[in-house]
Amino acid sequence: MNDTVVIDIARDAIFTCALVAGPIMLIVLLVGVLVGIFQAATSINEMTLSFVPKLIMVVLLLTAIGSWQIQLLVDFATHVFQRIPEVAR
């Protein structure tokens, strides 16, 4: 087994993880900051006020780009399975 093959697969895995989780994390961050600003401005400290908008945005985002994320994960898995003979050498 060649070290460069393993490093290449690990690099692809990290990149795929970033592409799949990145949009969700960015939306949650932006909604959290906006809700935090709203809560600070109005002195409302309700826990559900910060949770519900994040949940709604994540659901909307998953319905919008969920198929793209699944396709990205399937392509990565296919790529890894195709490289098994190369890793097994």
N, C-alpha and C positions, 0 to 999 in steps of 0.2 A: 504494500500500500504506500502510495506516494503522499508525502505531507502536503504538497501543494493542492492535491485533489480535496483533501479534508478541509483545508483552509478555504478553498474556493466554495465548497458546499456550505461551510459555516458562514461565509460572507454573503452568499445568496440567501441563506436562511434569515440572517439579520436584516438584510435589505427587504426581503419579503415581509417580515414582521413589521418593519417600519412603514411600509406601504399600506399594509392592512390596518394596523392600529393607529397610524398617524392622523388620518382624517377624523376619526372618532375622538381621539385625545385632544385634537385642536378645537373641535366643536365644544367639547365638555369644558375645556379651559376658557374659551371665549364666553360661553354662557355663564360659567361660574364667576368670571370677573364682572360681567354685566349685572348679574344678580347681586353680587357682593357690593357693587357700587350703589345699586338701588336700595339694598338693605341699609347701607351706611347712611345714605341720604335721607331715608325715611324712618330710621331707627326701628325697623321691623326685624325682629330676630326669630322668625318662624323657620323651623328646620325644613318643612315641606316646601317652602318657597324656593329653597336652593336645590332641592332634589327633583321636584316634578318637572321644571323646565329642562333640566339636563336629560331626564329620562325621555321626555317628548322629543327633544332634538336628536338623541341617539336613535330612537325608533324611526324617525323621519329620515335620518341619514342612512340607516341600514336598509330601509326600503328603496332609497335612491341609488346607493352604490353597493348594496349587498351582493348583487350578481357579479359585479366586477371583482369584489374581494374573493368570492368563491372561485371564480375563474383563475385569479392570481394564485390562490392556494393549490388548485388542481394542477396548474402548469408547473408550480414548484415541485409538487409531489411526483408528477410524471418525470420531471427532469432528474430528481433524485433517484427514482427507480431505474431510469435508463442508465445511470452512472454506477449502478451496483457492480457490474462486471469490472469496471475500471478500478473501483475501490477494492474489490476482492483480490486483485492481482498482487 
